Amino acid sequence: MAFDTPMTIERLPGKAPGTVILRLTGPITLTTAAPLRAQFRDFDPPLLTILDLSGVPYLDSAGMSEIIGHEVYCRDKRARLVLAGVSPRVLQMLKVTRLDRVLTLKATVEEAEAGA
């Protein structure tokens, strides 16, 4: 998969009221992050936003910036952001930048919804 392939976003309701799942597919890079930025700006954060990253093979600094910006916004609104299904490559980038210590990561969407 080329890193400039368009990223798609599917917005799904979570099992609990106040939960939204954003299923992302494709790399999140400078050239593909605009739809994610628009999605984040399109709504006040629900109580819980789950970013399903299981379809994201790559994340660059622009993508990380969008996610961190939304994390800060969620905290300001007393909402939660959880990343689920993070691939090994993306997880490595989060570890190198120590963002794995700032963001909440869960193995699956189901774990994120359960609060496990």
BAPALUM-240805 format. One record per atom (N, C-alpha, C): residue in three letters; atom name; x, y, z; residue number from 1. Coordinates in Angstrom, 1 decimal. Atoms other than C-alpha are relative to their C-alpha. Example, Ala and Ser with C-alpha at 12.3 -4.5 7.8 and 13.67 -1.06 7.14 Angstrom:
2
+--------+-------+--------+--------+--------+-----+
| residu | atome |   east |  north |     up | num |
+--------+-------+--------+--------+--------+-----+
|    ALA |     N |    0.9 |   -1.2 |    0.0 |   1 |
|    ALA |    CA |   12.3 |   -4.5 |    7.8 |   1 |
|    ALA |     C |    0.9 |    1.2 |    0.0 |   1 |
|    SER |     N |   -0.9 |   -1.1 |    0.0 |   2 |
|    SER |    CA |   13.7 |   -1.1 |    7.1 |   2 |
|    SER |     C |   -0.8 |    1.1 |    0.8 |   2 |
+--------+-------+--------+--------+--------+-----+
//
This chain:
116
+--------+-------+--------+--------+--------+-----+
| residu | atome |   east |  north |     up | num |
+--------+-------+--------+--------+--------+-----+
|    MET |     N |    0.8 |   -1.2 |    0.0 |   1 |
|    MET |    CA |    0.0 |    0.0 |    0.0 |   1 |
|    MET |     C |    0.9 |    1.2 |    0.0 |   1 |
|    ALA |     N |   -0.7 |   -1.3 |    0.1 |   2 |
|    ALA |    CA |    1.4 |    3.4 |   -1.0 |   2 |
|    ALA |     C |   -0.4 |    0.9 |    1.1 |   2 |
|    PHE |     N |    0.3 |   -0.8 |   -1.1 |   3 |
|    PHE |    CA |    1.6 |    5.9 |    1.7 |   3 |
|    PHE |     C |   -0.8 |    1.3 |   -0.4 |   3 |
|    ASP |     N |    0.9 |   -1.1 |    0.4 |   4 |
|    ASP |    CA |   -0.3 |    8.5 |   -0.3 |   4 |
|    ASP |     C |   -1.4 |   -0.5 |   -0.5 |   4 |
|    THR |     N |    1.4 |    0.5 |    0.3 |   5 |
|    THR |    CA |   -3.3 |    6.2 |   -0.8 |   5 |
|    THR |     C |   -1.0 |    0.7 |    0.9 |   5 |
|    PRO |     N |    1.0 |   -0.6 |   -0.9 |   6 |
|    PRO |    CA |   -6.4 |    7.9 |    0.4 |   6 |
|    PRO |     C |   -0.4 |   -0.8 |    1.2 |   6 |
|    MET |     N |    0.5 |    0.7 |   -1.2 |   7 |
|    MET |    CA |   -7.5 |    7.2 |    3.9 |   7 |
|    MET |     C |   -1.5 |    0.1 |    0.0 |   7 |
|    THR |     N |    1.5 |    0.0 |   -0.2 |   8 |
|    THR |    CA |  -11.2 |    6.3 |    4.5 |   8 |
|    THR |     C |   -0.3 |    0.0 |    1.4 |   8 |
|    ILE |     N |    0.5 |    0.0 |   -1.3 |   9 |
|    ILE |    CA |  -13.2 |    6.9 |    7.6 |   9 |
|    ILE |     C |   -1.4 |   -0.5 |    0.0 |   9 |
|    GLU |     N |    1.3 |    0.5 |   -0.2 |  10 |
|    GLU |    CA |  -16.2 |    5.0 |    8.6 |  10 |
|    GLU |     C |   -0.5 |    0.3 |    1.5 |  10 |
|    ARG |     N |    0.5 |   -0.4 |   -1.3 |  11 |
|    ARG |    CA |  -18.2 |    6.5 |   11.5 |  11 |
|    ARG |     C |   -1.1 |   -1.0 |    0.5 |  11 |
|    LEU |     N |    1.0 |    1.0 |   -0.5 |  12 |
|    LEU |    CA |  -20.1 |    3.8 |   13.6 |  12 |
|    LEU |     C |   -0.4 |    0.3 |    1.4 |  12 |
|    PRO |     N |    0.4 |   -0.2 |   -1.4 |  13 |
|    PRO |    CA |  -22.1 |    4.0 |   16.8 |  13 |
|    PRO |     C |    0.6 |   -1.1 |    0.8 |  13 |
|    GLY |     N |   -0.5 |    1.0 |   -0.9 |  14 |
|    GLY |    CA |  -20.6 |    2.2 |   19.7 |  14 |
|    GLY |     C |   -1.2 |   -0.7 |    0.7 |  14 |
|    LYS |     N |    1.0 |    0.8 |   -0.7 |  15 |
|    LYS |    CA |  -22.5 |   -0.3 |   21.9 |  15 |
|    LYS |     C |   -0.7 |    0.9 |    1.1 |  15 |
|    ALA |     N |    0.5 |   -0.8 |   -1.1 |  16 |
|    ALA |    CA |  -22.9 |    2.2 |   24.8 |  16 |
|    ALA |     C |   -0.4 |    1.4 |   -0.5 |  16 |
|    PRO |     N |    0.4 |   -1.3 |    0.3 |  17 |
|    PRO |    CA |  -24.7 |    5.5 |   24.5 |  17 |
|    PRO |     C |    1.2 |    1.0 |    0.2 |  17 |
|    GLY |     N |   -1.2 |   -0.9 |   -0.2 |  18 |
|    GLY |    CA |  -22.1 |    8.3 |   24.0 |  18 |
|    GLY |     C |    1.3 |   -0.5 |   -0.5 |  18 |
|    THR |     N |   -1.3 |    0.6 |    0.6 |  19 |
|    THR |    CA |  -19.6 |    6.1 |   22.1 |  19 |
|    THR |     C |   -0.1 |    0.1 |   -1.5 |  19 |
|    VAL |     N |   -0.1 |    0.0 |    1.5 |  20 |
|    VAL |    CA |  -18.5 |    6.7 |   18.5 |  20 |
|    VAL |     C |    1.3 |   -0.7 |   -0.3 |  20 |
|    ILE |     N |   -1.2 |    0.7 |    0.5 |  21 |
|    ILE |    CA |  -16.1 |    4.5 |   16.6 |  21 |
|    ILE |     C |    0.3 |    0.5 |   -1.3 |  21 |
|    LEU |     N |   -0.5 |   -0.4 |    1.3 |  22 |
|    LEU |    CA |  -14.1 |    5.9 |   13.8 |  22 |
|    LEU |     C |    0.9 |   -1.1 |   -0.5 |  22 |
|    ARG |     N |   -0.8 |    1.1 |    0.6 |  23 |
|    ARG |    CA |  -12.8 |    3.0 |   11.7 |  23 |
|    ARG |     C |    0.8 |    0.7 |   -1.2 |  23 |
|    LEU |     N |   -0.9 |   -0.6 |    1.0 |  24 |
|    LEU |    CA |   -9.8 |    4.3 |    9.7 |  24 |
|    LEU |     C |    0.7 |   -1.1 |   -0.8 |  24 |
|    THR |     N |   -0.6 |    1.0 |    0.9 |  25 |
|    THR |    CA |   -8.4 |    2.5 |    6.7 |  25 |
|    THR |     C |    1.0 |    0.8 |   -0.9 |  25 |
|    GLY |     N |   -1.0 |   -0.7 |    0.8 |  26 |
|    GLY |    CA |   -5.2 |    3.6 |    4.9 |  26 |
|    GLY |     C |    1.0 |    0.7 |    0.9 |  26 |
|    PRO |     N |   -1.0 |   -0.8 |   -0.8 |  27 |
|    PRO |    CA |   -2.1 |    5.6 |    6.0 |  27 |
|    PRO |     C |   -0.5 |    1.3 |    0.4 |  27 |
|    ILE |     N |    0.3 |   -1.3 |   -0.4 |  28 |
|    ILE |    CA |   -2.5 |    8.7 |    8.0 |  28 |
|    ILE |     C |    1.3 |    0.8 |   -0.1 |  28 |
|    THR |     N |   -1.2 |   -0.8 |    0.4 |  29 |
|    THR |    CA |    0.0 |   11.2 |    6.5 |  29 |
|    THR |     C |   -0.4 |    1.4 |   -0.3 |  29 |
|    LEU |     N |    0.3 |   -1.4 |    0.3 |  30 |
|    LEU |    CA |    0.3 |   14.8 |    5.7 |  30 |
|    LEU |     C |   -0.9 |    0.1 |   -1.2 |  30 |
|    THR |     N |    0.9 |    0.0 |    1.2 |  31 |
|    THR |    CA |   -1.4 |   14.1 |    2.3 |  31 |
|    THR |     C |   -1.3 |   -0.6 |    0.2 |  31 |
|    THR |     N |    1.3 |    0.7 |   -0.1 |  32 |
|    THR |    CA |   -4.2 |   12.0 |    3.7 |  32 |
|    THR |     C |   -0.7 |    0.4 |    1.3 |  32 |
|    ALA |     N |    0.6 |   -0.3 |   -1.3 |  33 |
|    ALA |    CA |   -5.0 |   13.6 |    7.1 |  33 |
|    ALA |     C |   -1.1 |    0.9 |    0.0 |  33 |
|    ALA |     N |    1.0 |   -1.0 |    0.0 |  34 |
|    ALA |    CA |   -7.4 |   16.2 |    6.0 |  34 |
|    ALA |     C |   -1.4 |   -0.5 |    0.3 |  34 |
|    PRO |     N |    1.3 |    0.5 |   -0.4 |  35 |
|    PRO |    CA |  -10.5 |   14.0 |    6.2 |  35 |
|    PRO |     C |   -0.1 |   -0.3 |    1.5 |  35 |
|    LEU |     N |    0.1 |    0.2 |   -1.4 |  36 |
|    LEU |    CA |   -9.6 |   13.0 |    9.7 |  36 |
|    LEU |     C |   -0.1 |    1.3 |    0.8 |  36 |
|    ARG |     N |    0.1 |   -1.3 |   -0.6 |  37 |
|    ARG |    CA |   -9.1 |   16.6 |   10.7 |  37 |
|    ARG |     C |   -1.4 |    0.5 |   -0.1 |  37 |
|    ALA |     N |    1.4 |   -0.4 |    0.2 |  38 |
|    ALA |    CA |  -12.5 |   17.4 |    9.2 |  38 |
|    ALA |     C |   -1.0 |   -0.8 |    0.9 |  38 |
|    GLN |     N |    0.9 |    0.9 |   -0.9 |  39 |
|    GLN |    CA |  -14.1 |   14.5 |   11.1 |  39 |
|    GLN |     C |    0.1 |    0.5 |    1.4 |  39 |
|    PHE |     N |   -0.2 |   -0.5 |   -1.4 |  40 |
|    PHE |    CA |  -12.6 |   15.7 |   14.4 |  40 |
|    PHE |     C |   -0.7 |    1.3 |    0.2 |  40 |
|    ARG |     N |    0.5 |   -1.3 |   -0.2 |  41 |
|    ARG |    CA |  -13.8 |   19.2 |   13.8 |  41 |
|    ARG |     C |   -1.5 |    0.0 |   -0.2 |  41 |
|    ASP |     N |    1.4 |    0.1 |    0.4 |  42 |
|    ASP |    CA |  -17.3 |   18.1 |   12.7 |  42 |
|    ASP |     C |   -0.9 |   -0.2 |    1.2 |  42 |
|    PHE |     N |    0.9 |    0.2 |   -1.1 |  43 |
|    PHE |    CA |  -18.6 |   17.2 |   16.1 |  43 |
|    PHE |     C |    0.7 |    0.2 |    1.4 |  43 |
|    ASP |     N |   -0.5 |    0.0 |   -1.3 |  44 |
|    ASP |    CA |  -18.2 |   17.8 |   19.8 |  44 |
|    ASP |     C |    0.3 |   -1.5 |    0.4 |  44 |
|    PRO |     N |   -0.3 |    1.4 |   -0.3 |  45 |
|    PRO |    CA |  -16.5 |   14.7 |   21.2 |  45 |
|    PRO |     C |   -1.1 |   -0.7 |    0.8 |  45 |
|    PRO |     N |    0.9 |    0.7 |   -0.8 |  46 |
|    PRO |    CA |  -18.9 |   12.1 |   22.5 |  46 |
|    PRO |     C |    0.8 |   -0.4 |    1.3 |  46 |
|    LEU |     N |   -0.7 |    0.4 |   -1.3 |  47 |
|    LEU |    CA |  -18.1 |   10.6 |   26.0 |  47 |
|    LEU |     C |    1.2 |   -0.9 |   -0.4 |  47 |
|    LEU |     N |   -1.1 |    0.9 |    0.4 |  48 |
|    LEU |    CA |  -15.9 |    8.0 |   24.2 |  48 |
|    LEU |     C |    0.1 |    0.0 |   -1.5 |  48 |
|    THR |     N |   -0.3 |    0.1 |    1.4 |  49 |
|    THR |    CA |  -14.3 |    8.2 |   20.8 |  49 |
|    THR |     C |    1.0 |   -1.1 |   -0.1 |  49 |
|    ILE |     N |   -1.0 |    1.0 |    0.2 |  50 |
|    ILE |    CA |  -12.6 |    5.0 |   19.7 |  50 |
|    ILE |     C |    0.5 |    0.1 |   -1.5 |  50 |
|    LEU |     N |   -0.6 |    0.0 |    1.4 |  51 |
|    LEU |    CA |  -10.2 |    5.2 |   16.7 |  51 |
|    LEU |     C |    0.5 |   -1.4 |   -0.2 |  51 |
|    ASP |     N |   -0.3 |    1.3 |    0.4 |  52 |
|    ASP |    CA |  -10.1 |    1.8 |   15.2 |  52 |
|    ASP |     C |    1.1 |    0.1 |   -1.1 |  52 |
|    LEU |     N |   -1.1 |   -0.1 |    0.9 |  53 |
|    LEU |    CA |   -6.6 |    1.8 |   13.6 |  53 |
|    LEU |     C |    0.5 |   -1.3 |   -0.6 |  53 |
|    SER |     N |   -0.5 |    1.4 |    0.5 |  54 |
|    SER |    CA |   -6.5 |   -1.9 |   12.6 |  54 |
|    SER |     C |    0.2 |    0.1 |   -1.5 |  54 |
|    GLY |     N |   -0.2 |   -0.1 |    1.5 |  55 |
|    GLY |    CA |   -6.6 |   -0.8 |    8.9 |  55 |
|    GLY |     C |    1.0 |    1.1 |   -0.3 |  55 |
|    VAL |     N |   -1.0 |   -1.0 |    0.2 |  56 |
|    VAL |    CA |   -3.8 |    1.8 |    9.3 |  56 |
|    VAL |     C |    1.4 |   -0.5 |    0.0 |  56 |
|    PRO |     N |   -1.3 |    0.6 |    0.1 |  57 |
|    PRO |    CA |   -0.5 |    0.5 |    8.1 |  57 |
|    PRO |     C |    1.2 |    1.0 |    0.4 |  57 |
|    TYR |     N |   -1.1 |   -1.0 |   -0.2 |  58 |
|    TYR |    CA |    1.5 |    3.8 |    8.6 |  58 |
|    TYR |     C |   -0.6 |    1.3 |    0.5 |  58 |
|    LEU |     N |    0.4 |   -1.3 |   -0.6 |  59 |
|    LEU |    CA |    1.2 |    7.0 |   10.6 |  59 |
|    LEU |     C |    1.3 |    0.9 |    0.0 |  59 |
|    ASP |     N |   -1.2 |   -0.9 |   -0.1 |  60 |
|    ASP |    CA |    3.6 |   10.0 |   10.1 |  60 |
|    ASP |     C |   -0.3 |    1.1 |    1.0 |  60 |
|    SER |     N |    0.1 |   -1.1 |   -1.0 |  61 |
|    SER |    CA |    4.1 |   13.1 |   12.2 |  61 |
|    SER |     C |   -1.2 |    0.8 |   -0.1 |  61 |
|    ALA |     N |    1.2 |   -0.8 |    0.2 |  62 |
|    ALA |    CA |    1.2 |   14.9 |   10.7 |  62 |
|    ALA |     C |   -1.2 |   -0.8 |    0.5 |  62 |
|    GLY |     N |    1.1 |    0.9 |   -0.5 |  63 |
|    GLY |    CA |   -1.1 |   11.9 |   11.5 |  63 |
|    GLY |     C |    0.0 |    0.0 |    1.5 |  63 |
|    MET |     N |   -0.2 |    0.0 |   -1.5 |  64 |
|    MET |    CA |    0.3 |   11.8 |   15.1 |  64 |
|    MET |     C |   -0.5 |    1.3 |    0.5 |  64 |
|    SER |     N |    0.4 |   -1.3 |   -0.5 |  65 |
|    SER |    CA |   -0.3 |   15.5 |   15.4 |  65 |
|    SER |     C |   -1.6 |    0.2 |    0.0 |  65 |
|    GLU |     N |    1.5 |   -0.1 |    0.0 |  66 |
|    GLU |    CA |   -4.0 |   15.2 |   14.4 |  66 |
|    GLU |     C |   -0.6 |   -0.8 |    1.2 |  66 |
|    ILE |     N |    0.5 |    0.8 |   -1.1 |  67 |
|    ILE |    CA |   -4.5 |   12.4 |   17.0 |  67 |
|    ILE |     C |    0.3 |    0.7 |    1.3 |  67 |
|    ILE |     N |   -0.3 |   -0.7 |   -1.2 |  68 |
|    ILE |    CA |   -2.7 |   14.3 |   19.7 |  68 |
|    ILE |     C |   -0.9 |    1.2 |    0.2 |  68 |
|    GLY |     N |    0.8 |   -1.2 |   -0.1 |  69 |
|    GLY |    CA |   -4.6 |   17.4 |   19.0 |  69 |
|    GLY |     C |   -1.4 |   -0.4 |    0.4 |  69 |
|    HIS |     N |    1.4 |    0.4 |   -0.4 |  70 |
|    HIS |    CA |   -7.9 |   15.5 |   19.3 |  70 |
|    HIS |     C |    0.0 |   -0.5 |    1.4 |  70 |
|    GLU |     N |   -0.1 |    0.5 |   -1.4 |  71 |
|    GLU |    CA |   -6.7 |   13.8 |   22.5 |  71 |
|    GLU |     C |   -0.1 |    1.2 |    1.0 |  71 |
|    VAL |     N |    0.0 |   -1.2 |   -0.8 |  72 |
|    VAL |    CA |   -6.1 |   17.3 |   24.0 |  72 |
|    VAL |     C |   -1.4 |    0.6 |    0.0 |  72 |
|    TYR |     N |    1.4 |   -0.5 |    0.1 |  73 |
|    TYR |    CA |   -9.5 |   18.5 |   22.8 |  73 |
|    TYR |     C |   -1.0 |   -0.8 |    0.8 |  73 |
|    CYS |     N |    0.8 |    0.8 |   -0.7 |  74 |
|    CYS |    CA |  -11.2 |   15.5 |   24.2 |  74 |
|    CYS |     C |    0.1 |    0.2 |    1.5 |  74 |
|    ARG |     N |   -0.2 |   -0.3 |   -1.4 |  75 |
|    ARG |    CA |   -9.6 |   16.0 |   27.6 |  75 |
|    ARG |     C |   -0.6 |    1.3 |    0.5 |  75 |
|    ASP |     N |    0.6 |   -1.3 |   -0.3 |  76 |
|    ASP |    CA |  -10.6 |   19.6 |   27.6 |  76 |
|    ASP |     C |   -1.5 |   -0.1 |    0.2 |  76 |
|    LYS |     N |    1.4 |    0.2 |    0.0 |  77 |
|    LYS |    CA |  -14.2 |   18.5 |   27.0 |  77 |
|    LYS |     C |   -0.4 |   -1.1 |    1.0 |  77 |
|    ARG |     N |    0.2 |    1.1 |   -0.9 |  78 |
|    ARG |    CA |  -13.9 |   15.7 |   29.7 |  78 |
|    ARG |     C |   -0.6 |   -1.2 |   -0.7 |  78 |
|    ALA |     N |    0.4 |    1.1 |    0.8 |  79 |
|    ALA |    CA |  -14.3 |   13.1 |   27.0 |  79 |
|    ALA |     C |    1.3 |   -0.9 |   -0.1 |  79 |
|    ARG |     N |   -1.2 |    0.9 |    0.1 |  80 |
|    ARG |    CA |  -12.0 |   10.1 |   26.3 |  80 |
|    ARG |     C |    0.2 |   -0.4 |   -1.5 |  80 |
|    LEU |     N |   -0.5 |    0.5 |    1.3 |  81 |
|    LEU |    CA |  -10.1 |    9.0 |   23.2 |  81 |
|    LEU |     C |    0.8 |   -1.2 |    0.2 |  81 |
|    VAL |     N |   -0.7 |    1.3 |   -0.1 |  82 |
|    VAL |    CA |   -9.0 |    5.4 |   22.8 |  82 |
|    VAL |     C |    0.4 |   -0.4 |   -1.4 |  82 |
|    LEU |     N |   -0.5 |    0.6 |    1.3 |  83 |
|    LEU |    CA |   -6.9 |    3.9 |   20.0 |  83 |
|    LEU |     C |   -0.1 |   -1.5 |    0.1 |  83 |
|    ALA |     N |    0.1 |    1.5 |    0.0 |  84 |
|    ALA |    CA |   -7.7 |    0.3 |   19.2 |  84 |
|    ALA |     C |    0.6 |   -0.6 |   -1.3 |  84 |
|    GLY |     N |   -0.5 |    0.8 |    1.2 |  85 |
|    GLY |    CA |   -6.2 |   -2.3 |   16.9 |  85 |
|    GLY |     C |    1.3 |    0.6 |   -0.6 |  85 |
|    VAL |     N |   -1.2 |   -0.7 |    0.5 |  86 |
|    VAL |    CA |   -2.9 |   -0.4 |   16.5 |  86 |
|    VAL |     C |    1.0 |   -1.1 |   -0.5 |  86 |
|    SER |     N |   -0.9 |    1.0 |    0.6 |  87 |
|    SER |    CA |   -0.6 |   -2.3 |   14.1 |  87 |
|    SER |     C |    1.4 |    0.1 |    0.6 |  87 |
|    PRO |     N |   -1.4 |    0.0 |   -0.5 |  88 |
|    PRO |    CA |    3.0 |   -3.2 |   15.1 |  88 |
|    PRO |     C |    0.8 |    1.2 |   -0.5 |  88 |
|    ARG |     N |   -0.8 |   -1.1 |    0.6 |  89 |
|    ARG |    CA |    4.5 |   -0.5 |   12.8 |  89 |
|    ARG |     C |   -0.5 |    1.3 |    0.7 |  89 |
|    VAL |     N |    0.5 |   -1.3 |   -0.6 |  90 |
|    VAL |    CA |    2.2 |    2.3 |   14.2 |  90 |
|    VAL |     C |    0.4 |    0.0 |    1.5 |  90 |
|    LEU |     N |   -0.4 |    0.1 |   -1.4 |  91 |
|    LEU |    CA |    2.8 |    1.0 |   17.7 |  91 |
|    LEU |     C |    1.4 |    0.4 |    0.3 |  91 |
|    GLN |     N |   -1.4 |   -0.4 |   -0.1 |  92 |
|    GLN |    CA |    6.5 |    1.3 |   17.2 |  92 |
|    GLN |     C |    0.3 |    1.5 |   -0.1 |  92 |
|    MET |     N |   -0.1 |   -1.5 |    0.1 |  93 |
|    MET |    CA |    6.2 |    4.9 |   16.1 |  93 |
|    MET |     C |   -0.5 |    0.7 |    1.3 |  93 |
|    LEU |     N |    0.5 |   -0.6 |   -1.3 |  94 |
|    LEU |    CA |    4.1 |    5.7 |   19.2 |  94 |
|    LEU |     C |    0.9 |   -0.3 |    1.1 |  94 |
|    LYS |     N |   -1.0 |    0.3 |   -1.1 |  95 |
|    LYS |    CA |    6.7 |    4.0 |   21.4 |  95 |
|    LYS |     C |    1.2 |    0.9 |   -0.1 |  95 |
|    VAL |     N |   -1.2 |   -0.8 |    0.2 |  96 |
|    VAL |    CA |    9.6 |    5.9 |   19.8 |  96 |
|    VAL |     C |   -0.2 |    1.4 |    0.4 |  96 |
|    THR |     N |    0.4 |   -1.4 |   -0.4 |  97 |
|    THR |    CA |    7.8 |    9.2 |   20.4 |  97 |
|    THR |     C |   -0.5 |    0.1 |    1.4 |  97 |
|    ARG |     N |    0.5 |    0.1 |   -1.4 |  98 |
|    ARG |    CA |    6.6 |    8.0 |   23.8 |  98 |
|    ARG |     C |   -1.5 |    0.4 |    0.1 |  98 |
|    LEU |     N |    1.5 |   -0.3 |    0.0 |  99 |
|    LEU |    CA |    3.0 |    8.8 |   22.8 |  99 |
|    LEU |     C |   -0.8 |   -1.2 |    0.5 |  99 |
|    ASP |     N |    0.7 |    1.1 |   -0.5 | 100 |
|    ASP |    CA |    2.1 |    5.3 |   23.9 | 100 |
|    ASP |     C |   -0.2 |    0.2 |    1.5 | 100 |
|    ARG |     N |    0.1 |   -0.3 |   -1.5 | 101 |
|    ARG |    CA |    2.5 |    6.7 |   27.5 | 101 |
|    ARG |     C |   -1.1 |    1.1 |    0.2 | 101 |
|    VAL |     N |    0.9 |   -1.1 |   -0.1 | 102 |
|    VAL |    CA |    0.1 |    9.6 |   26.7 | 102 |
|    VAL |     C |   -1.4 |   -0.5 |   -0.4 | 102 |
|    LEU |     N |    1.3 |    0.5 |    0.6 | 103 |
|    LEU |    CA |   -2.6 |    7.9 |   24.6 | 103 |
|    LEU |     C |   -0.4 |   -1.3 |    0.7 | 103 |
|    THR |     N |    0.6 |    1.3 |   -0.5 | 104 |
|    THR |    CA |   -4.9 |    5.1 |   25.7 | 104 |
|    THR |     C |   -0.1 |   -1.0 |   -1.1 | 104 |
|    LEU |     N |    0.0 |    1.0 |    1.1 | 105 |
|    LEU |    CA |   -4.3 |    2.0 |   23.6 | 105 |
|    LEU |     C |   -0.6 |   -1.3 |    0.5 | 105 |
|    LYS |     N |    0.6 |    1.3 |   -0.3 | 106 |
|    LYS |    CA |   -6.4 |   -1.2 |   23.5 | 106 |
|    LYS |     C |    0.2 |   -0.9 |   -1.2 | 106 |
|    ALA |     N |   -0.2 |    0.9 |    1.1 | 107 |
|    ALA |    CA |   -5.9 |   -4.3 |   21.4 | 107 |
|    ALA |     C |   -1.1 |   -0.1 |   -1.0 | 107 |
|    THR |     N |    1.2 |    0.1 |    0.9 | 108 |
|    THR |    CA |   -9.4 |   -4.3 |   20.0 | 108 |
|    THR |     C |   -1.0 |    1.0 |    0.3 | 108 |
|    VAL |     N |    1.2 |   -0.9 |   -0.3 | 109 |
|    VAL |    CA |  -12.5 |   -2.2 |   19.7 | 109 |
|    VAL |     C |   -0.8 |   -0.5 |    1.1 | 109 |
|    GLU |     N |    0.8 |    0.6 |   -1.0 | 110 |
|    GLU |    CA |  -14.3 |   -4.6 |   21.9 | 110 |
|    GLU |     C |    0.6 |    0.3 |    1.4 | 110 |
|    GLU |     N |   -0.6 |   -0.4 |   -1.3 | 111 |
|    GLU |    CA |  -11.7 |   -4.0 |   24.7 | 111 |
|    GLU |     C |   -0.1 |    1.5 |    0.3 | 111 |
|    ALA |     N |    0.1 |   -1.4 |   -0.2 | 112 |
|    ALA |    CA |  -11.9 |   -0.3 |   24.2 | 112 |
|    ALA |     C |   -1.4 |    0.3 |    0.5 | 112 |
|    GLU |     N |    1.4 |   -0.2 |   -0.4 | 113 |
|    GLU |    CA |  -15.7 |   -0.4 |   24.5 | 113 |
|    GLU |     C |   -0.3 |   -0.5 |    1.5 | 113 |
|    ALA |     N |    0.2 |    0.6 |   -1.3 | 114 |
|    ALA |    CA |  -15.5 |   -2.6 |   27.6 | 114 |
|    ALA |     C |    0.8 |    0.8 |    1.1 | 114 |
|    GLY |     N |   -0.8 |   -0.7 |   -0.9 | 115 |
|    GLY |    CA |  -13.0 |   -0.2 |   29.2 | 115 |
|    GLY |     C |    1.1 |   -0.8 |    0.6 | 115 |
|    ALA |     N |   -1.0 |    0.9 |   -0.5 | 116 |
|    ALA |    CA |  -10.6 |   -3.1 |   29.7 | 116 |
|    ALA |     C |    1.4 |    0.6 |   -0.1 | 116 |
+--------+-------+--------+--------+--------+-----+
//
